[in-house]
Amino acid sequence: MSAELEGMDNSLKALLESQISELEYRIEGVIAEAGELSVKAELLRSIPSIAPYQSPCFSQKCLNSAV
């Protein structure tokens, strides 16, 4: 892959990661403001297989290998 294309890939990846982080932040804010959702989210996060980023498709290793 040419250096120019690799640079474009890296720029796009950085943009997408930034957008995902912003969405996660906003979602967490909505959950925190809604008492019932906050309680349910806390309960769900206590389950290891449901905790954030436990899914293989969302692991950083998987995301890095997809590039």
The 8 nearest C-alpha neighbors of each residue, nearest first, counted from 0:
[[1, 4, 5, 2, 3, 6, 8, 7],
 [2, 0, 4, 3, 5, 6, 7, 8],
 [1, 3, 5, 4, 6, 0, 7, 8],
 [2, 4, 6, 1, 5, 7, 0, 8],
 [5, 3, 7, 1, 6, 2, 8, 0],
 [4, 6, 8, 2, 7, 3, 9, 1],
 [5, 7, 9, 3, 4, 8, 2, 10],
 [6, 8, 4, 10, 5, 9, 11, 3],
 [9, 7, 5, 11, 6, 10, 12, 4],
 [8, 10, 12, 6, 7, 11, 13, 5],
 [11, 9, 7, 13, 12, 8, 6, 14],
 [10, 12, 14, 8, 13, 9, 7, 15],
 [11, 13, 9, 15, 14, 10, 8, 16],
 [14, 12, 16, 10, 11, 15, 17, 9],
 [15, 13, 11, 17, 12, 16, 10, 18],
 [14, 16, 18, 12, 17, 13, 19, 11],
 [17, 15, 19, 13, 18, 14, 12, 20],
 [18, 16, 14, 20, 15, 19, 13, 21],
 [17, 19, 15, 21, 20, 16, 22, 14],
 [18, 20, 16, 22, 21, 17, 15, 23],
 [21, 19, 23, 17, 18, 22, 16, 24],
 [20, 22, 24, 18, 19, 23, 25, 17],
 [23, 21, 25, 19, 24, 20, 26, 18],
 [24, 22, 20, 26, 21, 25, 27, 19],
 [23, 25, 21, 27, 22, 26, 20, 28],
 [24, 26, 28, 22, 27, 23, 21, 29],
 [27, 25, 23, 29, 28, 24, 22, 30],
 [26, 28, 30, 24, 25, 29, 31, 23],
 [29, 27, 25, 31, 26, 30, 32, 24],
 [28, 30, 26, 32, 31, 27, 25, 33],
 [29, 31, 27, 37, 33, 36, 28, 32],
 [30, 32, 28, 37, 29, 33, 27, 34],
 [33, 31, 29, 30, 34, 28, 37, 36],
 [34, 32, 30, 36, 31, 35, 37, 29],
 [35, 33, 37, 36, 32, 38, 31, 30],
 [34, 36, 38, 37, 33, 39, 30, 40],
 [37, 35, 39, 33, 30, 38, 34, 40],
 [36, 38, 40, 34, 30, 31, 35, 39],
 [37, 39, 41, 35, 36, 40, 42, 34],
 [40, 38, 36, 42, 41, 37, 43, 35],
 [41, 39, 37, 43, 42, 38, 36, 44],
 [42, 40, 44, 38, 39, 43, 37, 45],
 [41, 43, 39, 45, 40, 44, 38, 46],
 [44, 42, 40, 45, 41, 46, 39, 49],
 [45, 43, 50, 41, 46, 42, 40, 49],
 [44, 46, 42, 43, 47, 41, 50, 49],
 [45, 47, 44, 49, 43, 48, 50, 42],
 [48, 46, 50, 49, 45, 44, 53, 43],
 [47, 49, 46, 50, 53, 54, 44, 51],
 [50, 48, 46, 47, 44, 43, 51, 53],
 [49, 51, 44, 47, 53, 48, 46, 52],
 [52, 50, 53, 49, 44, 54, 57, 48],
 [53, 51, 57, 54, 58, 50, 55, 49],
 [54, 52, 51, 50, 48, 55, 49, 58],
 [53, 55, 52, 56, 57, 58, 48, 49],
 [56, 54, 58, 57, 53, 61, 52, 60],
 [55, 57, 54, 58, 61, 62, 52, 53],
 [58, 56, 52, 55, 54, 59, 62, 61],
 [57, 59, 61, 55, 60, 52, 56, 62],
 [58, 60, 62, 61, 63, 57, 52, 64],
 [61, 59, 63, 58, 62, 64, 57, 55],
 [62, 60, 64, 58, 59, 63, 56, 65],
 [61, 63, 59, 65, 60, 64, 58, 57],
 [62, 64, 60, 65, 61, 66, 59, 58],
 [63, 65, 61, 66, 62, 60, 59, 58],
 [66, 64, 62, 63, 61, 60, 59, 56],
 [65, 64, 63, 62, 8, 12, 9, 61]]
